[in-house]
Structure formats: structure tokens, C-alpha cells
């Protein structure tokens, strides 16, 4: 058998499941996330709460473990009403809002149905998907009526056909609706429903908080941020399959710039492999790496308008903002300084006041005093407010307990590799 030749798009797949570069992550020497999820799914009567930072592979893990014909995946971002919740499920299992029911009125009537499929259609116990139906009657007539689908029958369908309900982005659903869904899930997992709620770490207890009866009936799986070694393994496996050579130094740089995100790592590797194919070079160079990072940035241009609002800062009074002198011989105000300091190596997702001041020294010239802790704190609070007003559904940064948390790895990557963002700095 000859050597298999792989296409780049079959090896590196940023936004879908990639069999060729999938990493079965270890929790400990004898435990993996795959094993833990499989075990949780075997334990009946328990809700599964999966948490982890954005884009850490939570959905990918579900698709790896759960058969594609069994998973029923919903998006919390699209659930605004109770009807949205039920409609999404019905659409996934291809059920109409109403089904026709034929009744015979007369002295004798019977209904029969044969089916070729295994999945039973709710509402009509005698019918199977792909089946045939017939009527046998002596006298009378057939009357066709419409029957609305039943929510309880939908749940019965999921349970009877061993479906797994996966509710992603649960934190996007408002509190009242979360409470409603938590009550539904509590009842139905007792009846045999398998359900997974996916959310952010600081929202892990949302379902339990809205229904305390779920305490003791919930299995928590917390997905840790990816390590450099785990991210590097994606590139190591993928470039080997493609026949490209990449040394450990460049592999580590790829992993560092992907900032704990397997999706970013897949995307950066895809763009790097594409650049290599275009150049005809089978060996990675730093120049090709940088071009790949800039190719990735193009996919995140929607951040630009949001960040321009941050750079403008809040409405100004008559007093002009203080300008700071940068080492690259440019000048800018505190908002430009703050964003530029976030980009200092190495990329990190949390930092305190002391860390931020140290980063200021990396970008500012030696002349002038550093901003005070109070000025820095007020600036970050203004930036956080601008983010929330400009992109209320986007998790960007959080300033809590004098600690800055960057919640969006793509935002940080965009800040580090967008060439145009700071083009309006003034020359000193």
C-alpha cells in the first residue's frame, strides 16, 4: 500500500472536528477528558456540566465521544424564549410544528404502519420513520386533522432513541430561561435523558443555582487551558502527515502565539502549511510563520471596529489627555498605552497592576513617570465598559479584584498581530 497523501484542509481544520490532528488530552497519568466524558454519559440520571475557557475544544470533545447520529447540539446564543429551546431540538430531529393525523369515523376502522427506520416518531406510536401506513374500514369516512407536536413527546423521543442533548453557550441564556431549562432537565434526566451543558468556568454552577435539586445529580468536567506541549503536538502530527519539516523552536512559537487555543493553533498551522505549499518550501522559516499569523488576523477583522472605540476612549472633557512617549519614537494616550502593553511578550491571559506597570516599561521611553495604579485601574474600567457597550455578547476582558482577565484569546492574538491597529500613533 502506498503512502497516503493528505490535503492541508484534511489535516488542519480550525472550526470543525479534525480526526488527523485530534489530541486525546490527559487529566492525569491514568485519566483523560475522553474517558471522563464517556464515564459520565454511562451514569444515568446525572446532568453533565462541562466548563472551560472559550475555544478550548469543549464542543470538539463532545463530537469525538458522541456518535454523530446521537448528538443533538443546541446554541444558547440562539435561545431567547422557551419556544426557541423546543424549536431547536425539533429542527435537529426534523420534526414539523404540526403533523397530520387521519381518523376514521364509522362502524369499523383500523390503522396500521410499517417502518424501515429505528427511530420512532413522537405523536404516533404505530409509525416508524420511513414507514408505510394504511387504513381498513367497513363504513364511514376518513378525517384528516392536525396535531401540534408535544414537548413531552419530544423528550420521550430523545430518551427512547438514546440521543444526547448538548446545550452549548448556556451562559448566553438569560436567568429566567435558564431556570426554566434547568427544571426541564432535572425532570428528564431522571427519566433517562442524557444532557450536557457547556459554559464558561465562572458560570459553571448556573444550572445548579437555578435548580438546587440538581445538586448531587450533576457531574462537573472542567476543561483546563491547553499547555504549550499539547498545542505543539497538533502541529507536530499535522506537519508530519503533510511531509513538512518544522523544528521545535518554530513549533513552540506557533504554540505560544496560539495562546492556549487549539482552534488558533489549527488556524495558524493551516495558514503556515498553505504558505509553504505556495512557496514550494518544505521547511518552516520565521518569515513564513509571520506571514501565516497575518493571514490568520484577516479572519478576525470584526475586532477592528470594537478596538477603535477603545482607542478613542470615553468622551473627553475640555482637557486633553496626557500623551506618553514610546520607545519607537511615537506618542499616544493611556488607552493606546494600555492596549499596546497587553501585546508585550509573552502573551498572557491574566495580569495584576504590577504586571501591567512592568509591561508599560517595556513600551515607554525612559523619560516621564509611569501612570499610577489608580489611573491604570480607572483606564481598565473604562475599557471594560466600552467593550460591553460595543459588543455586549462578546466575552472580552474582566477587571476583578485588581486583576485583569483577558477572556478572548482571539482578541489578544488580533492585538498582537494586526499591523494597522496602531497606525494613528503620533510621531514624537
N, C-alpha and C positions, 0 to 999 in steps of 0.2 A: 504494500500500500504506500503510495507516495505521500510526501509531506503536504499537510493541509495549508492552503494559503488563505489568510484571513484578511477581510476588508477592515479598514480602520473603524468604520461605523459599527462593525460587529464586535469589535474588541472594547472600544471606549464608548460608553453610552451614558451621557451625563444625566438625562432626565427619564430614563427607563431602566428596567432590570437588565443587568449585563451578566450573563452566565459566565463569560470568559474571564472576567476580572472581578468576580464576586469574592469577597473576603469573609470567611466564617470567623467572626471576631470572638476572641477569648474573653471571658469574665475572670476566670482563674485557670489554673493548670488543668482542671478537670471539668470545666463548665464553659459553655458558650451561650450566646444570646439565642441562637437557633434552638439548642436543646431546651433552654428555659421556656421559650415560647411554645414549643411542641408539648412540653410537660404541662404548661398552663392550659392549653387547649384540650388536653385529655382530662383535666379536672372539671367535671360538670358542676354547674350551679355557682360558678365564680365569674365575675366580671374581670377582664384584663385591662389594666391601666398602664399604657406604655408612654413614657416621657423621655424627653431628650431635647437638646438644643435644635434649632431649625436646621434642616437639611443634613441630619446625621445618619440617615439611612433607615429611619423607622418604617416608612412605607415599603421600602425595598425588602426589609426583613420579613414583613408580612407576606409579600408576594413570593419570597423564596420558600417560606414554610407552608403557606396555604395554597392548595390546588387552585389553579386559575378558574376552574369551573365552580369552585365553592366560595370564593371571596366575593362579598358584596360591599363595595367601598363607597362611602359617602364623604362629602366635603362639608365640614362645619361652616366654611365661609359662604356656602350657598343655602344654609338653613336659617331662614328668618321667621318662619311660622311653623306651627305643628303640621300643617298640610305639606310644607316643604319636606319635612322629615319623612313622611309616609310616601310622598310622590317620588322622592329619590329612590327609595327602596323599590317601589313598584316599577319604576323605569328600568332599574338594573335587572329585575327579573322579568321585564317585558310584560307587565300586566296592564290592561287598559283601565280607565276610570270606571267603566261600566262593562258588564258582559251580558249578552242576550241569553235569556232563559226561556225555553219553549215548554209550555204546559199544555196538556191535552185535557179538554173538558168533554166528558161523555161517560158512558157506562163502563168502558174498559180502556185502560191505557197503560203502556209500559215504556220505559226509556232505557236504552242500552248504549254502551260505549265501549270501544276497544282502543287501546293506546299502544303506541310504539315506544314511548319515552318512559323514563323512570321518574321524572319529576311530576308530582301531582299538582294540578291546577286548583288553587283555592276556589271556593264558592260552589264547585260542582264535584261532589265526591266520586261520581261514577266516571268522570272523564280523565284521560291522561293526555299529556302533551303529544301531539302528532297522531291523535286517535280518530276513530270514526264513530259517528253517532247514528241512531236510527229510532224509529217510533213504530209501535204496533198497537193499533186500537180498533175497536169494533165500530163504535159510533161516536159522534162528537166532532170537535174541531180543535186544531192547534192554535194556541195564542202565544205570541212572542212578547215577552216583557223584558225590561232592562233592570238589572240588579246592580247597585253600587258595590264596589269592592269593599270588603270588610277589613279593618285594621287588624283585628284579632286573627282573621284568616291569613293575612299576610305573614304574621309572626308564626302561625302554625305551619305555613309553607316553609319558612326558613328553617324551623326546627326539624320538620319531617324530612327535609332534603339535605340536612347536615350542612347548611350554609353557615358561613362565618361573617357576621356583621362587623365591618371595620369603619369606625367613625373618626376620620382624621380632622385635625384642627378644631378639636372640641372647644378650645379656649375662645374661638371666634363667635360662639353661640352665646346670646345674652342669658343672664342669670335665670330669668323666669322660664325660658325654654329649656335650659339645662336641667332645671328642676323637673320639668315635665318628662324629658327623655330619661332622666335618672330613675323616675318612678316606673316608667315603662320597662326599662332594662332590668330593674330589680325583680319585677314580676316574671318577666320572660326568661331570665337566666335560671330561675327556679324551675321553670317548665322545660328547660333543656336548651335554651338559646345559647349560642357561642357568640360573644361580643367583645370587641377590643376598642377602647377609647384611646386616641393618640393626642397628646397635648405637650405643652412646654413644661419644663421642670417646676417652675414656680406656680403652675396651675394644676399640679398632679392630683390634688385632692378635690377638684371641683365636683366630680360626680358624687363622692362620699359626703362632701359638705352639703350638697343639695338633697341627699337622701342618706341619713345616718344608718339606715338599715343595711347599707352596703358594707359597713364596717364588718370585717371578718368574712365578707363574701367577695373580696377584691384581691387579685394578685397584681402586685406592682412590679413592673420591669423598667428599670431606669437605664437608658442608653447613655453610656459615658461618651465624652468627646473623643474623637479619633486621635490616636497617637501618631507621631511622625512615622514610626515604623509601619503602622497599619496602612497609612496613606501611601508610603513609598512602595509597599507591596503591590498596590494597584498598578503603579507604573512599571514595576519590575516584571510582573506577569504579562502585562499588555505589550510592552515593547519587545519582550522575548518572543511572543507569538508573532509579532509583525516582522521579526528579524532585524530590529534596530538596536544599536548599541548605546547605552546610557550609563555613565559612570555614577558611582554612589554620591559624589558631590552634587551633581546636577539633579539626581533623583531626590536628594534631601532638600534642594532648593525648590523643586516642584512641590514637595510636600509642605514645606514651610509657607510658601505663597498661597497654598490652597487652604490654609488657616482652619484646620480640623474638619474640613468639609469634604466628604467623599465625592459629592456632586461637583464641586470646584476642581477636585483632583481629576475626575473623569474628563471634565471640560478642558482643563489645561493640557492634559495628555492628548486628548483628541486633536486640539489645535496644534500642538507640537508635532504630532505624527503627520498631520496634514501638511505642515510647513516642510517637514523632512521629505515627504513624498514629492512635494512641489520642487524642492531644490535638488532632489536626487541624491541627497547626502544620507547615509545610513548611520551616521554618528552625530549625537546631540552636541550642539555648541551653545555658548551663553547667548550669542546673538539670536539664534533660533528660539531659545527659551523666552527671551524678552519679547520677540515678535508674537509668540504664542500667547503670552499674558495680555498683550494689547489686543489680540484677536478676541480673547475672552471678554475683555472690557466692553467691546462693542455690543455684546448681548445684554448689557445692563445699563444702557443709556437712559432709561426712565429715572435713574437716580439723579441724573444731572439737574433737572428742574428742581428737585427737592433740595439738593445741596446748594444750589444757587440762592435759594431762600435763606438757608442757614448762613451763607457767606454775607448776605445783606444784613443779617441780624434783625433785631426788633426795631420798631420805629424809633428814629433818633430825635433827641431834643435839639435845641439850638447849638449845643456844644458838640464839636466834632470829636469823634473817637480818637483815642491815642493810637499813634502808629508805632509799630515795633520794627527794628532793623534786623533783617535776616542775613545769614551768612552768605547767601547767594546774591547779596547786594540789592535786594528788593525790600519794600516796606508794605506792611499790611496791618489791619487792626486785630483785636483779640479773637474774633471769630475765625479769621483766616489762620491765625496762630494756633488756635485750638485744633482745627481740622488737620493742619499740617503736622502738628506734633503727634497726632494719632498714627500717622503714617511712618513714624520713625521705626527702624529695625530694633528688635524683631517684632512682627505683628503679634499683638496680644489682645485678648477679649475682655480684660478687666484691669483696672489701674486705679490707685488712690491719688490723693493730692500730691504726695511726694513724688510718685512716679511721673505724674504729668509735668511737674516743675522740672524734673530731670530731663524729660523729653524736650521741654522748652529750651533748655541749654544746648541741646543738640542742633536746633534750627536757628536760634538767635545769635547775633554777633555779641561780642563781649561787652559792648557799650550798653549802658542802661540797666535799670533794675528789672528783675523778674516780676510778673504780676503776683499780687498777694493771693493767699489761699481764698480769701473772701471774693476777690474778683474772679478767680477761676471757678469757684462754686456757683456764683451768680451767672457766669457765662454758660456753664453747662446746663443750668436750669432753663435758661433762655433757649438754648439749642434743643433741649428735650421738648420744650413747649412748641417750638417751630416744627419739629418733626411730627409731633402728634397732630398739629393743626393741618399740616400739609399732606400727611399720609397717615390718617388715623388708623387704618387697618394694617399698617406695616410695623412690625416689631424692629425698632432701630437701636436706640440706646436707652439706658435707665440709670438714673443718678440716685443711689440709695445708700444711706449710711456713709456718706463721704467716699463712696466707691463708684467708679464709672464702669458700667457693664455694656459692652457692645454686643447686642443680641443678634445682629445680622452679619454673618461672615461675608456675604456678597457686597454689602455696603463697605466694609473695611477693604476688601480687595479692590473695589472700584476707586476708593480714595487713594490707594497706593499706586494704581497703575493707569489712572486717567491723566493723560498729558495736558488736557485743555483746562482742567478744573481751576488751576491757579494762574491762568494766563492773564488775569487782570490785576496781578500784583504790580505795585508801582516800583519803578527803578529808583534806587536811592541817589 
